[in-house]
Amino acid sequence: MKAGCRYISFLFLTAALSAPAAIVTRGASQDEHHDEHHDQKRVYDRDHKDYHNWDDNEDRYYHQYYTENHKEYRDYSKLKSKDQSAYWKWRHEHGDDHH
């Protein structure tokens, strides 16, 4: 009888200790999936005092800005602050529904 009780206790203890590990593993996997689809950065526009999500949509506008202004393309992060401000001024004038 003692052996049977120990065996049942062992099973319950194993189940109790395994459950949190399974939950953590599942949660991490969902977070990784979430991050893959929402890998974007936020950029602050000092002149207009607002933030913009830099996503595929914003990237299209940024390329459009260079095309319309006949400028040589440069990565936004490498622009001088006055050039970044010029982009956001243009962007606010050429906004979409949520800007």
C-alpha positions as CSV (number, residue, x, y, z in Angstrom):
1,M,0.0,0.0,0.0
2,K,2.9,2.4,0.8
3,A,4.4,1.8,-2.6
4,G,1.1,2.5,-4.4
5,C,0.7,5.8,-2.4
6,R,4.3,6.8,-3.2
7,Y,3.7,6.1,-6.9
8,I,0.5,8.1,-7.1
9,S,2.2,11.0,-5.2
10,F,5.1,10.8,-7.6
11,L,2.7,11.1,-10.6
12,F,0.9,14.1,-9.1
13,L,4.2,15.8,-8.3
14,T,5.5,15.2,-11.8
15,A,2.3,16.6,-13.3
16,A,2.4,19.6,-11.1
17,L,6.0,20.4,-11.9
18,S,5.6,19.9,-15.7
19,A,2.5,22.0,-16.2
20,P,4.2,25.5,-15.7
21,A,7.0,24.5,-18.1
22,A,4.5,23.6,-20.8
23,I,2.7,26.9,-20.3
24,V,5.9,29.0,-20.5
25,T,7.0,27.1,-23.6
26,R,3.7,27.7,-25.4
27,G,3.7,31.4,-24.3
28,A,7.2,32.0,-25.7
29,S,6.2,30.4,-29.0
30,Q,3.2,32.8,-29.3
31,D,5.4,35.8,-28.5
32,E,7.9,34.8,-31.2
33,H,5.1,34.6,-33.7
34,H,3.7,37.9,-32.6
35,D,7.1,39.6,-33.0
36,E,7.6,38.3,-36.5
37,H,4.6,40.1,-37.8
38,H,5.0,43.3,-35.8
39,D,8.6,44.1,-36.2
40,Q,8.4,47.9,-36.6
41,K,9.9,50.9,-35.0
42,R,8.4,54.2,-33.9
43,V,10.0,57.4,-35.0
44,Y,9.4,60.8,-33.2
45,D,8.7,63.9,-35.3
46,R,10.1,66.8,-33.2
47,D,8.4,69.6,-35.2
48,H,4.9,68.1,-35.0
49,K,5.5,66.4,-31.6
50,D,4.1,63.0,-32.6
51,Y,5.2,59.5,-33.3
52,H,5.0,57.5,-36.5
53,N,5.1,53.8,-36.9
54,W,7.8,53.0,-39.4
55,D,6.3,50.1,-41.2
56,D,5.9,49.0,-44.9
57,N,3.4,51.8,-45.4
58,E,5.7,54.5,-44.1
59,D,8.5,53.1,-46.1
60,R,6.5,53.5,-49.3
61,Y,5.8,57.1,-48.4
62,Y,9.4,57.7,-47.7
63,H,10.4,56.3,-51.2
64,Q,7.7,58.4,-52.8
65,Y,9.1,61.5,-51.0
66,Y,12.5,60.8,-52.7
67,T,11.0,60.2,-56.0
68,E,8.9,63.4,-56.0
69,N,11.8,65.6,-54.8
70,H,14.3,64.1,-57.2
71,K,16.7,63.4,-54.3
72,E,19.3,60.6,-54.0
73,Y,17.9,58.0,-51.7
74,R,19.3,57.9,-48.2
75,D,18.3,55.7,-45.2
76,Y,16.1,57.7,-42.8
77,S,18.3,56.9,-39.8
78,K,21.3,58.5,-41.6
79,L,19.7,61.8,-42.3
80,K,20.6,65.0,-40.6
81,S,17.8,66.3,-38.3
82,K,16.9,69.1,-40.7
83,D,16.4,66.5,-43.5
84,Q,14.3,64.3,-41.2
85,S,12.2,67.4,-40.3
86,A,11.7,68.1,-44.0
87,Y,10.5,64.6,-44.6
88,W,7.9,64.8,-41.8
89,K,6.7,68.2,-43.0
90,W,6.1,66.6,-46.4
91,R,4.6,63.6,-44.8
92,H,2.0,65.6,-42.9
93,E,1.1,67.4,-46.1
94,H,0.7,64.0,-47.9
95,G,-0.9,62.0,-45.1
96,D,-3.1,59.1,-45.3
97,D,-6.3,58.4,-43.4
98,H,-4.6,57.8,-40.0
99,H,-2.1,60.6,-40.1
